[in-house]
């Protein structure tokens, strides 16, 4: 079955000589699209020094196009081991390395791959020891990981939760225990939006800073966990994490975030298969696109916080500072977060606009421009974004059918033909985006949206998903 059998055998012999404890077998591997192949695979432990010496269990699947395609690599944790999700390992135990991304025969070899694996694991240990209680709680997740590493990728299997998770009607999970994550938890708790809030803390070490304070002062209905299974059956999952790596360029920063999301989105999607994913990580348009691709959720259930905060502020400025309440009802900030955002109006103004005098139309634009100038002076601090997240979560959980400007798939709108997410007025409910609200036709606005879509699409094309 192997197209380059001799080259593959030579490589496997080298691995066996260097790591004689490895065992080699043929098993059926199931790919994401459901197709199956009988593949050669080997498993064993690699020595890693991280203060002490550790033997890290791994399993590598050799594709039939080897050595011209990289192997598929997994950790193979025992029942008393937990996976440390990080830059190079996702929640399922799959291993991602630069060596794999840049694989090129004959420069790339299995021995070279294992050496880099060891080097990266010595920088960031991929496994940790579980207490007996933690090990019991991890059993379902480890069972799921075992299925994947055996090639059984049944993403439709339902997780079973017990104890205090049962009976929760409105449960949300906030992923990331930084300032933004904690702000979201506090805002949701203050608005009494959910019956239960899980704060998923993916940082290393014991709880500290804000998470420690949440535990000390026992905020009602808030649970702090490092275990993805604690997020099971959430109605909304809020993503607030951002990578703090040593990236040198803007593209590197975003790629680092993508690598982080590869370890998060499949896990939360597995445990909450009917959830709405609400993305607050930066850049929100790109990370919402990444979440959509990695989750395989319908586009309606993957949204970004987008310009919701800006739109609410914009309408408040028009109503309370500029005394233009009539205009505020249909005024929105849309497009791309940051300096390229633009003000627009929903189509309910369109009929009136047809009979408006040019002077009146110009007057409206002047008021909008003044409001946008005031808006520019308002920063987006963690607590203000947290309030915006609570606002969006409230509309989703309570099925309010309220209009918000959120990042949604913009393909087909304003002559945009690429798969990009931009902030547009949408009606939100329990299933996420129910309907996109039609905007007034404005060539200048459409041109700006198309420009943003083009630059975002170009950036996405450079990312490795």
Secondary structure, DSSP 8 states (H G I E B T S, - for coil): --TTHHHHHHHHHHHHHH-TT-EEEEEEEE-TTS-EEEEEEEEEEEEEESSSEEEEEEEEEE-TTTTSS--EEEE---TTEEE---SSB-TT-BB--HHHHT--TTT--HHHHHHHHHHHHHHS--EEE--HHHHHHHHHHHHHHHHHHTT---TT------GGGTT-SSEEEEE--SHHHHHHHHHHHHTT--SEEEEE--SSSS--THHHHHHHTT-TTEEEES-GGGGTT-SEEEE---------SHHHHHHHHHHHHHTTHHHHHHH-TT-EEEE-SSSHHHHHHHHHHHH---GGGEEE-TTHHHHHHHHHIIIIIS--HHHHTTEEEEBSSSTT-EEEEBGGGHHHHHH--HHHHHHHHHHHHHHHHHHHT----HHHHHHHHHHHHHHHHTT--EEEEEEEE-TTSTT--S--EEEEEEEEETTEEEEE--B---HHHHHHHHHHHHHHHHHHHTS--
